[in-house]
């Protein structure tokens, strides 16, 4: 009969049972590619992913295959800015121009050679580096979007290559794969970065994920176990009470940024949760601490731009000088390959939320006894 799949509509189905029930798998999971033509969205293009688990999300091939929007059972999981899904031709790299095309969405990837506010690095390019790097405005090539059976699992996958290059300088290529499995409420991201250039180059990668309303609301709380946390302006240490609770939208715009050095479980994975107890809805992030040793957290609880950033990275979002000073600036050698893995998933209902919190607490506690 085969191994049961993840639950769907309250039942477990084998592959054959499901095939007996549907004409085409697009009834329960699928992927569609389309072209965006409206105004400055032209060139961003679209890949829409549907999963009968309740999870739906949209990728933009023209914008590094980032995740522009995501919904779970009709509820947005992310903030969406008024810019819309701006195409790559409208990128303004000068200064803070990155923001003119930043929809934020569930995922905007920052990098590959720079993350942070505009800055000049006298040890490298000796020119102003644009806000959060260029990656999110580079179109992917060799894009493949398909669904297919892998044993008893029906998996939807999107792949593509994004190359950041300047003729007499760095050449980094990211091979990205984003997938989801029928019946599961999670998205798996696997990125492989290779240095195709002749010289070592800084490698800065941050996954700028942006939860928004209705998940983000007054009283929403962050679940995170951190070895040490500092705030961005004075580098002073802070305690969980400073950053774990979300407030209602405020009249005056204000940014808080926290740099966490998260604890990992026995397997080396970091678990982070953002939980709305009233809705009994949460998001979780899971990633190897060896690959992404820093969790950046951004709070911008302002009317109309009510957003938070949960941003795992191999560096902080505070630029080259800060990361160099704190020994968190990484380089990638010619021919070297680095991989990054990130899973983002939904916690649906009080039982799943409680189980997640128990597992995180137990995993971190047991790993700390083994010297995590």
C-alpha positions as a printed NumPy array, in Angstrom:
array([[  0.   ,   0.   ,   0.   ],
       [  3.007,   2.304,   0.451],
       [  3.951,   4.717,   3.224],
       [  1.156,   7.195,   4.139],
       [  1.741,  10.732,   2.989],
       [  1.47 ,  13.747,   5.27 ],
       [ -2.117,  14.412,   6.308],
       [ -4.448,  16.071,   3.816],
       [ -7.997,  17.163,   4.736],
       [ -7.753,  15.249,   8.014],
       [ -6.639,  11.928,   6.484],
       [ -3.485,  10.145,   5.359],
       [ -3.422,   9.111,   1.709],
       [ -1.082,   6.863,  -0.182],
       [ -0.011,   7.884,  -3.648],
       [ -2.406,   5.452,  -5.314],
       [ -5.387,   6.476,  -3.181],
       [ -4.819,  10.087,  -4.186],
       [ -4.423,   9.256,  -7.871],
       [ -7.771,   7.421,  -7.678],
       [ -9.41 ,  10.632,  -6.443],
       [ -8.067,  13.346,  -8.77 ],
       [ -7.899,  13.86 , -12.51 ],
       [ -4.635,  15.763, -12.344],
       [ -2.343,  16.516,  -9.409],
       [ -2.985,  20.233,  -9.917],
       [ -6.212,  19.612,  -7.954],
       [ -4.11 ,  19.297,  -4.798],
       [ -0.664,  20.737,  -5.562],
       [  0.863,  22.526,  -8.463],
       [  2.912,  25.244,  -9.997],
       [  2.147,  27.848, -12.674],
       [  4.459,  30.253, -14.488],
       [  3.202,  33.579, -15.749],
       [  4.42 ,  36.908, -17.013],
       [  3.778,  40.139, -15.106],
       [  3.013,  43.014, -17.483],
       [  1.485,  45.733, -15.302],
       [  3.589,  48.909, -15.089],
       [  6.862,  48.483, -13.225],
       [  6.127,  44.814, -12.449],
       [  7.182,  43.915, -16.002],
       [ 10.227,  41.658, -15.932],
       [  9.667,  40.313, -12.424],
       [  7.619,  37.392, -13.839],
       [  5.802,  34.967, -11.588],
       [  5.839,  31.389, -10.343],
       [  2.794,  30.507,  -8.254],
       [  2.901,  27.478,  -5.988],
       [ -0.266,  25.896,  -4.595],
       [ -0.419,  23.242,  -1.863],
       [ -3.709,  21.817,  -0.573],
       [ -2.199,  21.904,   2.925],
       [ -3.311,  25.552,   2.807],
       [  0.081,  27.016,   1.926],
       [  0.372,  29.095,  -1.256],
       [  3.265,  31.331,  -2.278],
       [  4.599,  33.321,  -5.22 ],
       [  8.183,  33.47 ,  -6.483],
       [  9.637,  36.123,  -8.787],
       [ 12.188,  34.669, -11.271],
       [ 13.179,  38.207, -12.318],
       [ 13.972,  39.022,  -8.686],
       [ 16.333,  36.187,  -7.691],
       [ 13.426,  33.743,  -7.168],
       [ 12.591,  35.517,  -3.919],
       [  9.218,  34.852,  -2.259],
       [  7.049,  37.913,  -2.931],
       [  3.957,  36.712,  -1.078],
       [  2.749,  33.758,   0.96 ],
       [ -0.643,  32.787,   2.359],
       [ -1.923,  30.071,   4.649],
       [ -5.654,  29.316,   4.515],
       [ -6.314,  32.825,   3.248],
       [ -4.122,  34.607,   5.818],
       [ -1.08 ,  36.518,   4.598],
       [  2.109,  35.346,   6.281],
       [  4.089,  38.423,   5.275],
       [  4.136,  42.187,   4.919],
       [  3.623,  43.63 ,   1.432],
       [  4.791,  47.161,   0.692],
       [  3.068,  49.567,  -1.693],
       [  5.811,  49.215,  -4.34 ],
       [  4.325,  46.034,  -5.838],
       [  6.481,  43.367,  -7.47 ],
       [  8.907,  45.75 ,  -9.164],
       [ 10.852,  44.332, -12.114],
       [ 14.667,  44.286, -12.126],
       [ 15.015,  47.01 , -14.794],
       [ 13.709,  49.553, -12.272],
       [ 16.475,  48.955,  -9.722],
       [ 18.024,  52.132,  -8.332],
       [ 21.304,  50.991,  -6.736],
       [ 22.399,  54.408,  -5.448],
       [ 22.194,  54.863,  -1.698],
       [ 18.857,  53.652,  -0.369],
       [ 17.252,  53.221,  -3.82 ],
       [ 16.861,  49.479,  -3.083],
       [ 13.766,  50.466,  -1.081],
       [ 11.972,  51.914,  -4.124],
       [ 11.421,  48.391,  -5.401],
       [ 11.237,  46.511,  -2.14 ],
       [  7.929,  44.676,  -1.71 ],
       [  9.669,  42.877,   1.234],
       [  7.288,  39.864,   1.057],
       [  8.087,  36.577,   2.748],
       [ 11.69 ,  36.561,   1.513],
       [ 14.007,  39.195,   0.089],
       [ 17.535,  37.777,  -0.097],
       [ 20.345,  40.223,   0.717],
       [ 23.888,  39.764,  -0.623],
       [ 25.915,  38.251,  -2.182],
       [ 28.973,  40.38 ,  -1.475],
       [ 27.368,  43.009,   0.747],
       [ 24.601,  43.383,   3.343],
       [ 23.943,  46.585,   5.279],
       [ 23.379,  50.316,   4.962],
       [ 25.306,  51.98 ,   2.081],
       [ 28.993,  51.9  ,   2.994],
       [ 32.453,  52.239,   1.473],
       [ 34.922,  49.442,   2.225],
       [ 38.483,  50.784,   1.731],
       [ 39.899,  47.226,   1.962],
       [ 37.874,  45.961,  -1.021],
       [ 36.034,  47.935,  -3.726],
       [ 36.646,  51.43 ,  -2.341],
       [ 33.274,  52.547,  -3.744],
       [ 29.84 ,  52.977,  -2.184],
       [ 28.123,  49.62 ,  -1.771],
       [ 24.321,  49.798,  -2.225],
       [ 21.842,  49.007,   0.547],
       [ 21.672,  45.222,   1.148],
       [ 23.563,  44.341,  -2.035],
       [ 22.351,  43.642,  -5.556],
       [ 21.15 ,  40.033,  -5.388],
       [ 17.415,  40.642,  -5.039],
       [ 17.357,  42.604,  -8.327],
       [ 19.183,  39.973, -10.415],
       [ 16.976,  37.76 , -12.629],
       [ 17.417,  33.995, -12.388],
       [ 18.405,  31.978, -15.455],
       [ 17.815,  28.289, -16.269],
       [ 14.569,  28.434, -14.287],
       [ 12.838,  25.076, -13.899],
       [  9.452,  24.759, -12.184],
       [  7.813,  21.369, -11.855],
       [  5.895,  18.986,  -9.62 ],
       [  6.525,  15.267,  -9.453],
       [  6.329,  12.125,  -7.367],
       [  9.374,  11.206,  -5.287],
       [  8.407,   7.869,  -3.773],
       [  5.18 ,   8.512,  -1.824],
       [  5.763,  12.273,  -1.717],
       [  4.532,  14.721,  -4.316],
       [  7.127,  17.507,  -4.394],
       [  6.923,  20.87 ,  -6.137],
       [ 10.361,  22.344,  -6.968],
       [ 11.623,  25.562,  -8.503],
       [ 15.275,  25.937,  -9.51 ],
       [ 17.353,  28.689, -11.04 ],
       [ 20.788,  30.309, -11.186],
       [ 21.545,  33.892, -10.166],
       [ 24.955,  35.342, -11.015],
       [ 26.384,  38.518,  -9.45 ],
       [ 29.323,  39.686, -11.527],
       [ 31.378,  42.726, -12.463],
       [ 33.908,  42.287, -15.286],
       [ 37.12 ,  43.142, -13.399],
       [ 35.944,  41.868, -10.039],
       [ 33.918,  39.274,  -8.123],
       [ 31.788,  36.623,  -9.831],
       [ 29.51 ,  34.693,  -7.508],
       [ 26.795,  32.329,  -8.718],
       [ 23.911,  31.166,  -6.552],
       [ 22.04 ,  28.025,  -7.582],
       [ 18.704,  28.231,  -5.786],
       [ 16.136,  25.51 ,  -5.161],
       [ 12.836,  26.173,  -3.391],
       [ 10.463,  23.287,  -2.706],
       [  7.343,  22.209,  -0.855],
       [  5.789,  18.763,  -0.37 ],
       [  2.08 ,  18.047,  -0.752],
       [  0.359,  18.011,   2.639],
       [  3.16 ,  19.836,   4.434],
       [  2.961,  23.508,   5.384],
       [  6.589,  24.434,   4.893],
       [  8.934,  25.865,   2.29 ],
       [ 12.491,  24.557,   1.97 ],
       [ 15.208,  26.76 ,   0.508],
       [ 18.561,  25.368,  -0.574],
       [ 21.122,  27.797,  -1.964],
       [ 24.53 ,  26.87 ,  -3.328],
       [ 27.008,  29.722,  -3.858],
       [ 30.137,  29.213,  -5.964],
       [ 32.983,  31.673,  -6.496],
       [ 33.571,  31.656, -10.265],
       [ 36.05 ,  34.52 , -10.03 ],
       [ 39.84 ,  34.553,  -9.716],
       [ 40.081,  36.103,  -6.251],
       [ 38.69 ,  35.632,  -2.749],
       [ 35.642,  37.841,  -2.176],
       [ 33.471,  38.748,   0.798],
       [ 30.426,  36.474,   1.067],
       [ 27.523,  38.107,   2.881],
       [ 24.112,  36.392,   2.758],
       [ 21.049,  37.317,   4.829],
       [ 17.542,  35.861,   4.418],
       [ 15.381,  38.94 ,   5.018],
       [ 11.996,  37.329,   5.856],
       [  9.216,  39.744,   6.711],
       [  6.212,  38.513,   8.704],
       [  3.196,  40.839,   8.662],
       [ -0.46 ,  41.096,   9.697],
       [ -2.463,  39.06 ,  10.671],
       [  0.346,  36.906,  12.082],
       [  2.063,  40.075,  13.26 ],
       [ -0.156,  41.862,  15.759],
       [ -0.077,  43.33 ,  19.259],
       [  0.931,  40.494,  21.606],
       [  2.604,  38.3  ,  18.953],
       [  5.733,  36.823,  20.521],
       [  9.131,  35.657,  19.375],
       [ 10.45 ,  32.27 ,  20.518],
       [ 14.237,  32.301,  20.392],
       [ 17.071,  30.937,  22.508],
       [ 20.085,  33.195,  22.176],
       [ 23.535,  32.871,  23.686],
       [ 24.063,  36.616,  23.414],
       [ 22.016,  39.451,  21.944],
       [ 23.087,  43.03 ,  21.245],
       [ 21.217,  46.041,  19.856],
       [ 22.461,  47.829,  16.757],
       [ 23.199,  51.409,  17.832],
       [ 25.49 ,  50.992,  20.853],
       [ 26.358,  47.28 ,  20.585],
       [ 25.13 ,  46.829,  24.159],
       [ 23.735,  43.543,  25.407],
       [ 19.978,  43.25 ,  25.815],
       [ 17.636,  40.726,  27.485],
       [ 14.64 ,  38.852,  25.967],
       [ 12.137,  41.305,  27.474],
       [ 13.562,  43.942,  25.135],
       [ 12.758,  42.096,  21.901],
       [ 10.268,  39.232,  22.305],
       [  6.898,  41.034,  22.348],
       [  5.243,  42.828,  19.42 ],
       [  3.412,  46.119,  19.985],
       [  0.506,  47.679,  18.059],
       [  1.248,  50.107,  15.197],
       [  2.683,  53.434,  16.374],
       [  2.239,  56.995,  15.083],
       [  5.958,  57.676,  14.888],
       [  8.312,  55.547,  12.776],
       [ 11.062,  53.857,  14.788],
       [ 13.472,  51.026,  13.988],
       [ 14.978,  48.549,  16.416],
       [ 17.534,  45.995,  15.231],
       [ 18.845,  43.148,  17.388],
       [ 21.746,  40.839,  16.576],
       [ 21.263,  37.384,  18.086],
       [ 23.848,  34.615,  18.433],
       [ 21.33 ,  31.776,  18.595],
       [ 21.705,  28.44 ,  20.343],
       [ 21.412,  25.247,  18.293],
       [ 19.954,  21.832,  19.09 ],
       [ 21.898,  18.534,  19.173],
       [ 21.872,  18.348,  15.371],
       [ 23.249,  21.861,  15.064],
       [ 19.96 ,  23.438,  13.95 ],
       [ 18.561,  26.739,  15.178],
       [ 14.778,  27.   ,  15.723],
       [ 12.962,  30.332,  15.824],
       [  9.216,  30.911,  16.143],
       [  6.868,  33.872,  15.799],
       [  3.545,  33.051,  17.449],
       [  0.135,  34.718,  17.527],
       [ -1.67 ,  32.961,  20.395],
       [ -5.017,  34.644,  19.662],
       [ -5.076,  33.252,  16.108],
       [ -3.308,  30.05 ,  17.217],
       [ -1.011,  30.632,  14.255],
       [  2.766,  30.734,  14.042],
       [  5.713,  30.681,  11.681],
       [  8.92 ,  28.786,  12.379],
       [ 12.408,  29.041,  10.913],
       [ 14.899,  26.174,  11.019],
       [ 18.494,  26.427,   9.764],
       [ 21.984,  25.018,  10.489],
       [ 23.907,  27.344,  12.782],
       [ 27.152,  26.321,  11.066],
       [ 25.883,  27.929,   7.832],
       [ 23.875,  30.819,   9.324],
       [ 25.384,  31.662,  12.732],
       [ 23.603,  35.021,  13.217],
       [ 19.915,  35.878,  13.501],
       [ 19.113,  39.51 ,  12.744],
       [ 15.801,  40.855,  14.032],
       [ 14.23 ,  44.09 ,  12.792],
       [ 11.207,  45.779,  14.329],
       [  9.364,  48.541,  12.438],
       [  5.99 ,  48.847,  14.139],
       [  4.738,  51.931,  12.297],
       [  1.257,  52.676,  10.945],
       [  1.084,  51.47 ,   7.336],
       [  4.545,  49.886,   7.416],
       [  3.835,  47.434,  10.223],
       [  6.516,  44.803,   9.717],
       [  9.173,  42.785,  11.453],
       [ 12.226,  41.091,   9.977],
       [ 13.438,  37.631,  11.025],
       [ 16.73 ,  37.44 ,   9.166],
       [ 19.103,  34.473,   9.478],
       [ 22.494,  35.19 ,   7.944],
       [ 26.17 ,  34.278,   7.742],
       [ 26.732,  37.887,   8.882],
       [ 24.847,  40.704,  10.587],
       [ 22.874,  43.312,   8.624],
       [ 25.24 ,  46.006,   9.951],
       [ 27.697,  46.109,   7.055],
       [ 31.329,  45.229,   6.302],
       [ 33.057,  47.301,   9.018],
       [ 30.862,  45.922,  11.827],
       [ 31.255,  42.321,  10.675],
       [ 35.004,  42.721,  10.211],
       [ 35.339,  44.155,  13.723],
       [ 33.264,  41.3  ,  15.208],
       [ 35.084,  38.635,  13.144],
       [ 31.872,  37.621,  11.373],
       [ 32.866,  38.742,   7.86 ],
       [ 33.337,  35.624,   5.735],
       [ 35.259,  35.257,   2.477],
       [ 34.741,  32.673,  -0.27 ],
       [ 37.812,  31.436,  -2.146],
       [ 38.042,  30.934,  -5.95 ],
       [ 36.327,  27.645,  -6.832],
       [ 34.874,  27.296,  -3.339],
       [ 31.217,  26.288,  -2.853],
       [ 29.051,  27.188,   0.16 ],
       [ 25.581,  25.876,   0.875],
       [ 22.776,  27.473,   2.859],
       [ 19.599,  25.705,   3.994],
       [ 16.51 ,  27.357,   5.439],
       [ 13.091,  25.904,   6.228],
       [ 10.136,  28.225,   6.88 ],
       [  6.919,  26.596,   8.053],
       [  3.486,  27.211,   9.536],
       [  2.421,  26.263,  13.063],
       [ -1.35 ,  25.712,  12.923],
       [ -3.223,  25.423,  16.222],
       [ -2.33 ,  25.414,  19.912],
       [ -1.127,  21.796,  19.816],
       [  1.465,  22.416,  17.065],
       [  2.61 ,  25.6  ,  18.794],
       [  3.061,  23.844,  22.156],
       [  4.885,  20.921,  20.542],
       [  7.251,  23.341,  18.761],
       [  8.044,  25.236,  21.973],
       [  8.641,  21.995,  23.915],
       [ 10.905,  20.605,  21.214],
       [ 12.952,  23.808,  20.995],
       [ 13.389,  24.034,  24.76 ],
       [ 14.346,  20.363,  25.046],
       [ 16.735,  20.49 ,  22.077],
       [ 18.547,  23.597,  23.263],
       [ 18.761,  22.346,  26.857],
       [ 20.208,  18.977,  25.856],
       [ 22.701,  20.554,  23.462],
       [ 23.904,  23.047,  26.077],
       [ 24.901,  20.123,  28.277],
       [ 27.063,  18.874,  25.407],
       [ 28.671,  22.264,  24.914],
       [ 26.628,  23.83 ,  22.081]])
